[in-house]
Amino acid sequence: MPKTAALLVPLLCAIAFTAGAAASKPPKQRSSKEIIDSAPAGAWYRPDPQNILYMDVNGGRVVIELAPQFAPAHVANIQALARGKFWDGLSVYRSQDNFVVQFGDPDADEAGKAKPYPAPAQQHLPAEFDRPSKGLAFTALPDRDGWAPEVGFSGDFPAARDPKTGRAWMTHCYGTLGAGRSNAPDSSNGAELYVVTGQAPRQLDLNITTVGRVLKGMQYLSAIHRGPDPMGMFDKPEMRVPITAIHLASEVPPEQREAIEVLRSDSPQFAEMIEARRNRQDGWYVHKAGHIDICNIGPVVRGIPQR
């Protein structure tokens, strides 16, 4: 064999080996940011203005998405209360550390002081702790959960379901909006609301009516100073945080609405993002968790890009 040919043989073998290794090497996992930034227009949805609340407090605006598929009676009542400007001039009157902030009428239980409900808002509603899972779109997570047989997303809200009972419900995650009640299960009507600001209190699941979630502006609620033990109630009026207004986005001129869209939980990009978070591969992580909690997956919201 000529010397030149002899030299080419190992070189060609090395090239072939390198090409084969490159072909078998798995593609680099994209980061959550890369996945979100490249998600196409079809992976996003624009929330219905009828189901969006704007809560204006000192410092900024909280944008809340209501969930009529889980609590239709409560959501309808909240919409009626917002149209009637019920919360305008009321306050956040509770901030309990690692738990919730609560807002509404602090004098609701005092005869003669309670703010009247505007018509057609109802004073009494049935409890809506859960609903039939049949007919409810549900994108399940494969990860185990300590509170429910299955968890995932329904209508892009974090949710759980039980195949044995055929029931489904929203999960109590950071930013969840719920309707406060007293001891009677049917003692809420949506006038007194709370937002979870601490570690997910999943023990509240199936014990209270959840009506929505915060999409934007959690910093204005989570930064509210904490109230005194044991419940975080602001007994002194000067400690309360005033609410300028709570109104529906549909009542605001289109040009003044928050121009946002939300990543769809049934999109391939959402599934890829969850996997990237479930098994982090960037240089900082030493151990891959191989697991993700439903409440570690918050809504992905962005301003509507110019197209």
C-alpha positions as CSV (number, residue, x, y, z in Angstrom):
1,M,0.0,0.0,0.0
2,P,1.4,3.5,-0.9
3,K,2.4,5.6,2.1
4,T,-0.2,8.3,1.2
5,A,-3.0,5.7,1.3
6,A,-1.7,4.2,4.5
7,L,-1.9,7.6,6.2
8,L,-5.4,8.3,4.9
9,V,-6.9,5.1,6.4
10,P,-6.6,6.2,10.1
11,L,-7.5,9.7,9.2
12,L,-10.7,8.6,7.5
13,C,-11.5,6.3,10.5
14,A,-11.1,9.2,12.9
15,I,-13.4,11.3,10.8
16,A,-16.0,8.6,10.6
17,F,-15.8,8.0,14.4
18,T,-16.2,11.7,15.0
19,A,-19.1,12.0,12.7
20,G,-20.8,9.0,14.3
21,A,-20.3,10.4,17.8
22,A,-21.7,13.7,16.7
23,A,-24.7,12.0,15.2
24,S,-25.4,10.0,18.3
25,K,-24.9,12.9,20.7
26,P,-28.3,14.1,21.9
27,P,-29.2,17.7,21.1
28,K,-28.5,20.3,23.7
29,Q,-31.5,20.9,25.9
30,R,-32.9,24.4,25.5
31,S,-33.4,26.6,28.5
32,S,-36.8,27.7,29.6
33,K,-36.1,31.2,28.4
34,E,-35.0,29.9,25.0
35,I,-38.2,27.8,24.7
36,I,-40.5,30.7,25.7
37,D,-38.7,33.2,23.5
38,S,-39.0,31.0,20.4
39,A,-42.6,29.9,21.0
40,P,-44.7,30.6,17.9
41,A,-47.8,32.8,17.9
42,G,-50.1,29.8,18.0
43,A,-48.7,28.7,21.4
44,W,-50.1,31.8,23.1
45,Y,-53.6,32.9,24.0
46,R,-55.1,36.3,24.9
47,P,-57.3,36.1,28.0
48,D,-61.0,37.0,27.6
49,P,-61.5,40.6,28.9
50,Q,-64.7,39.4,30.5
51,N,-62.7,37.1,32.7
52,I,-59.9,39.6,33.6
53,L,-59.9,41.8,36.7
54,Y,-57.7,44.8,37.1
55,M,-57.0,45.5,40.8
56,D,-55.4,48.9,41.3
57,V,-53.5,49.3,44.6
58,N,-50.8,51.6,45.8
59,G,-47.8,51.1,43.6
60,G,-49.4,49.4,40.6
61,R,-51.9,47.1,39.0
62,V,-52.6,43.4,39.7
63,V,-54.0,41.5,36.7
64,I,-56.3,38.5,37.6
65,E,-57.7,35.9,35.4
66,L,-61.0,34.3,36.5
67,A,-61.9,30.6,36.0
68,P,-65.6,30.3,35.3
69,Q,-65.1,26.6,34.3
70,F,-64.4,25.8,37.9
71,A,-66.6,28.2,39.8
72,P,-69.3,29.7,37.4
73,A,-71.6,31.0,40.1
74,H,-68.8,32.8,42.0
75,V,-67.2,34.2,38.9
76,A,-70.6,35.6,37.7
77,N,-71.0,37.2,41.1
78,I,-67.5,38.7,41.1
79,Q,-68.2,40.1,37.7
80,A,-71.4,41.7,39.0
81,L,-69.6,43.1,42.0
82,A,-66.8,44.5,39.8
83,R,-69.3,46.2,37.4
84,G,-71.0,47.7,40.5
85,K,-67.6,49.1,41.8
86,F,-68.1,47.2,45.0
87,W,-64.4,47.0,45.9
88,D,-63.5,50.6,44.9
89,G,-62.4,52.4,48.1
90,L,-62.2,49.2,50.2
91,S,-58.9,47.6,51.3
92,V,-56.5,44.7,51.8
93,Y,-57.2,44.1,55.4
94,R,-55.2,40.9,56.0
95,S,-51.7,39.8,55.3
96,Q,-50.6,36.6,57.0
97,D,-47.0,35.6,56.6
98,N,-46.4,32.7,54.3
99,F,-50.1,32.3,53.6
100,V,-52.4,34.9,52.0
101,V,-53.5,38.5,51.6
102,Q,-57.2,39.1,51.9
103,F,-59.3,42.0,50.7
104,G,-62.9,43.3,50.6
105,D,-65.0,45.0,53.2
106,P,-63.4,44.8,56.7
107,D,-66.8,45.8,58.2
108,A,-68.7,43.1,56.4
109,D,-69.7,41.4,59.6
110,E,-70.9,44.5,61.4
111,A,-74.5,45.4,61.1
112,G,-75.0,48.9,59.7
113,K,-71.4,49.3,58.6
114,A,-71.2,46.7,55.8
115,K,-71.1,48.0,52.3
116,P,-74.2,46.9,50.3
117,Y,-73.8,44.7,47.3
118,P,-74.7,46.3,44.0
119,A,-77.5,44.6,42.0
120,P,-77.6,42.0,40.6
121,A,-74.9,40.5,42.9
122,Q,-76.1,37.7,45.1
123,Q,-75.6,37.5,48.9
124,H,-75.6,33.7,49.0
125,L,-74.1,31.1,46.7
126,P,-73.6,27.3,46.8
127,A,-70.1,26.0,47.5
128,E,-68.0,25.3,44.4
129,F,-65.1,23.4,45.8
130,D,-64.9,21.0,42.8
131,R,-66.7,20.0,39.6
132,P,-67.2,17.0,37.4
133,S,-64.0,16.1,35.5
134,K,-66.0,14.7,32.6
135,G,-65.8,17.0,29.6
136,L,-63.1,19.1,31.2
137,A,-59.9,19.5,29.1
138,F,-57.0,18.3,31.2
139,T,-53.3,18.1,30.4
140,A,-51.9,15.8,33.0
141,L,-48.4,15.8,34.5
142,P,-46.6,12.5,34.9
143,D,-45.2,13.6,38.3
144,R,-46.5,12.2,41.5
145,D,-48.5,14.5,43.9
146,G,-49.1,14.2,47.6
147,W,-52.5,15.8,47.5
148,A,-54.3,14.3,44.5
149,P,-54.2,11.2,42.3
150,E,-53.5,13.4,39.2
151,V,-52.4,17.0,38.7
152,G,-52.0,19.0,35.5
153,F,-53.5,22.0,33.8
154,S,-57.1,22.6,32.8
155,G,-58.0,25.7,30.8
156,D,-54.4,26.7,31.6
157,F,-55.1,26.8,35.3
158,P,-53.2,24.4,37.7
159,A,-55.7,21.7,38.6
160,A,-56.2,18.2,40.1
161,R,-58.6,15.4,39.5
162,D,-59.6,12.0,40.9
163,P,-60.6,9.3,38.4
164,K,-62.4,7.3,41.1
165,T,-64.7,10.1,42.1
166,G,-64.8,11.8,38.7
167,R,-64.2,15.2,40.3
168,A,-61.7,18.0,39.4
169,W,-60.6,21.1,41.2
170,M,-58.1,24.0,41.1
171,T,-55.0,23.6,43.2
172,H,-53.9,26.2,45.7
173,C,-50.6,27.5,44.3
174,Y,-48.8,30.8,44.7
175,G,-51.0,33.5,43.1
176,T,-54.3,31.5,43.4
177,L,-57.4,33.6,44.0
178,G,-60.0,32.2,46.3
179,A,-63.3,33.2,47.9
180,G,-63.1,33.5,51.7
181,R,-65.7,31.8,53.8
182,S,-66.6,31.2,57.4
183,N,-67.4,27.7,58.8
184,A,-70.4,26.9,56.6
185,P,-69.2,25.5,53.3
186,D,-71.7,27.7,51.4
187,S,-70.8,31.0,53.2
188,S,-68.8,32.6,50.4
189,N,-70.1,34.7,47.6
190,G,-66.9,36.2,46.1
191,A,-67.1,39.6,47.9
192,E,-64.2,38.7,50.3
193,L,-61.3,37.4,48.2
194,Y,-57.8,36.2,49.0
195,V,-54.6,35.6,47.0
196,V,-52.0,33.0,48.1
197,T,-48.7,34.7,48.8
198,G,-46.8,31.9,50.6
199,Q,-45.9,28.3,50.1
200,A,-48.7,26.5,48.3
201,P,-51.4,25.7,51.0
202,R,-52.7,22.6,49.3
203,Q,-54.6,21.6,52.4
204,L,-57.1,24.1,51.3
205,D,-57.9,22.2,48.2
206,L,-61.5,20.9,48.2
207,N,-62.3,23.0,51.2
208,I,-62.8,26.4,49.6
209,T,-63.9,27.8,46.3
210,T,-61.1,28.9,44.1
211,V,-62.0,31.4,41.4
212,G,-58.9,32.4,39.5
213,R,-55.2,33.3,39.6
214,V,-52.9,36.3,39.3
215,L,-51.3,36.7,35.9
216,K,-49.3,39.9,36.6
217,G,-48.5,42.2,39.5
218,M,-47.9,39.7,42.3
219,Q,-45.1,41.9,43.6
220,Y,-47.7,44.4,44.7
221,L,-49.5,41.9,46.9
222,S,-46.6,39.8,48.2
223,A,-44.8,43.0,49.4
224,I,-47.6,44.1,51.6
225,H,-46.5,44.4,55.2
226,R,-47.5,41.5,57.4
227,G,-50.2,41.8,60.0
228,P,-50.1,40.8,63.6
229,D,-50.4,37.2,64.8
230,P,-52.2,35.0,64.6
231,M,-54.2,35.7,61.4
232,G,-52.4,38.8,60.0
233,M,-55.5,41.0,60.4
234,F,-55.0,44.8,60.2
235,D,-57.3,45.8,63.1
236,K,-56.2,49.4,62.8
237,P,-57.6,51.0,59.7
238,E,-54.4,53.0,59.1
239,M,-52.6,49.7,58.5
240,R,-54.8,48.6,55.7
241,V,-53.8,48.9,52.1
242,P,-56.4,50.9,50.1
243,I,-57.9,49.5,46.9
244,T,-58.3,52.3,44.3
245,A,-60.5,50.1,42.1
246,I,-61.2,46.6,40.9
247,H,-62.8,46.5,37.5
248,L,-63.3,44.1,34.6
249,A,-61.0,44.6,31.6
250,S,-64.1,44.4,29.4
251,E,-65.2,47.7,31.0
252,V,-62.0,49.4,30.0
253,P,-61.5,50.9,26.5
254,P,-59.4,48.4,24.4
255,E,-56.5,50.8,24.0
256,Q,-56.2,51.1,27.8
257,R,-56.2,47.3,28.5
258,E,-53.1,45.3,29.5
259,A,-51.7,43.9,26.3
260,I,-50.7,40.5,27.4
261,E,-50.9,36.9,26.3
262,V,-50.3,33.6,28.1
263,L,-48.4,30.5,27.0
264,R,-51.0,27.7,26.4
265,S,-50.5,24.7,28.7
266,D,-51.5,22.3,25.9
267,S,-48.8,23.6,23.6
268,P,-45.6,21.6,22.8
269,Q,-43.5,24.5,24.0
270,F,-45.2,24.4,27.4
271,A,-44.4,20.7,27.7
272,E,-40.8,21.3,26.6
273,M,-40.5,24.1,29.2
274,I,-41.7,21.8,32.0
275,E,-39.2,19.1,31.0
276,A,-36.4,21.7,31.0
277,R,-37.4,22.7,34.5
278,R,-37.9,19.1,35.7
279,N,-34.4,18.1,34.6
280,R,-32.1,21.2,34.7
281,Q,-29.0,20.7,32.7
282,D,-27.3,24.1,33.0
283,G,-23.8,24.2,34.6
284,W,-25.0,25.3,38.1
285,Y,-27.1,22.1,38.8
286,V,-25.2,19.1,40.2
287,H,-28.3,16.9,40.6
288,K,-31.3,16.6,38.3
289,A,-34.5,16.5,40.3
290,G,-36.4,14.4,37.8
291,H,-39.6,15.8,39.3
292,I,-41.6,18.9,39.3
293,D,-44.4,20.1,41.5
294,I,-47.6,21.5,40.0
295,C,-47.1,24.7,42.0
296,N,-43.6,25.3,40.6
297,I,-45.1,26.0,37.2
298,G,-46.6,29.4,37.2
299,P,-48.3,31.2,34.3
300,V,-46.0,32.3,31.5
301,V,-47.1,35.8,30.6
302,R,-45.6,38.3,28.1
303,G,-46.6,41.6,26.5
304,I,-48.2,41.1,23.1
305,P,-45.3,41.5,20.6
306,Q,-45.6,43.9,17.6
307,R,-46.2,41.8,14.5
